[in-house]
Amino acid sequence: EIAEAFDEVIEKVIKPHSWGTHMLIVEGMKAYWTAAGRKPGNLEALWDYEKGIGRYMLKPKFGGNSTLHGIILMKTVNVVQ
């Protein structure tokens, strides 16, 4: 499942880490700059993705945004035993 971008997620997960990419894409197709980007923690754009069989795929960017790299931030579920 794709993660939501609550303020705490943006400040503690997206903004301070580079994640090996310019942007992390979250629910609602929102692309936020990581620490490797121009404005860490800021919403930059909407980035289309589609759900395939067993995975999500980002649609390619064109024009001025074609050099940007992004990955989808997935949510995990903690199981208490």
C-alpha positions as semicolon CSV with decimal commas, in nm:
position;residue;x (nm);y (nm);z (nm)
1;E;0,000;0,000;0,000
2;I;0,127;0,349;-0,083
3;A;0,208;0,564;0,221
4;E;0,021;0,881;0,309
5;A;0,213;1,207;0,360
6;F;0,123;1,326;0,707
7;D;0,330;1,617;0,844
8;E;0,525;1,374;1,065
9;V;0,607;1,149;0,767
10;I;0,729;1,446;0,565
11;E;0,946;1,585;0,847
12;K;1,087;1,257;0,986
13;V;1,095;1,023;0,686
14;I;1,103;1,215;0,357
15;K;1,289;1,541;0,431
16;P;1,598;1,424;0,626
17;H;1,695;1,126;0,407
18;S;1,803;1,103;0,043
19;W;1,661;0,752;-0,020
20;G;1,881;0,737;-0,332
21;T;1,635;0,955;-0,525
22;H;1,522;1,314;-0,582
23;M;1,161;1,252;-0,479
24;L;0,937;1,015;-0,290
25;I;0,589;0,968;-0,428
26;V;0,306;0,914;-0,181
27;E;-0,070;0,858;-0,188
28;G;-0,252;1,100;-0,415
29;M;0,042;1,101;-0,662
30;K;0,218;1,372;-0,459
31;A;0,595;1,395;-0,516
32;Y;0,800;1,540;-0,228
33;W;1,169;1,637;-0,247
34;T;1,402;1,418;-0,040
35;A;1,730;1,540;0,114
36;A;1,886;1,476;-0,231
37;G;1,647;1,721;-0,398
38;R;1,627;2,097;-0,445
39;K;1,388;2,175;-0,156
40;P;1,379;1,883;0,092
41;G;1,034;1,819;0,234
42;N;0,849;2,040;-0,016
43;L;0,575;1,918;-0,246
44;E;0,702;1,957;-0,603
45;A;0,450;1,799;-0,835
46;L;0,202;1,525;-0,902
47;W;0,356;1,209;-1,045
48;D;0,130;0,953;-1,208
49;Y;0,159;0,589;-1,113
50;E;-0,039;0,281;-1,195
51;K;-0,098;-0,040;-1,010
52;G;0,017;-0,343;-1,202
53;I;-0,005;-0,707;-1,106
54;G;0,173;-0,727;-0,772
55;R;0,344;-0,387;-0,801
56;Y;0,310;-0,015;-0,862
57;M;0,486;0,157;-1,151
58;L;0,570;0,524;-1,199
59;K;0,485;0,672;-1,535
60;P;0,779;0,843;-1,709
61;K;0,826;1,220;-1,687
62;F;0,887;1,432;-1,996
63;G;1,025;1,776;-2,072
64;G;1,200;1,964;-1,793
65;N;1,112;1,696;-1,538
66;S;1,254;1,407;-1,741
67;T;1,584;1,417;-1,551
68;L;1,417;1,369;-1,212
69;H;1,413;1,035;-1,037
70;G;1,146;0,922;-0,794
71;I;1,036;0,614;-0,606
72;I;0,709;0,525;-0,437
73;L;0,705;0,526;-0,056
74;M;0,530;0,212;0,062
75;K;0,358;0,169;0,396
76;T;0,440;-0,128;0,618
77;V;0,224;-0,282;0,883
78;N;0,373;-0,372;1,220
79;V;0,235;-0,696;1,358
80;V;0,235;-0,720;1,736
81;Q;0,285;-1,072;1,864
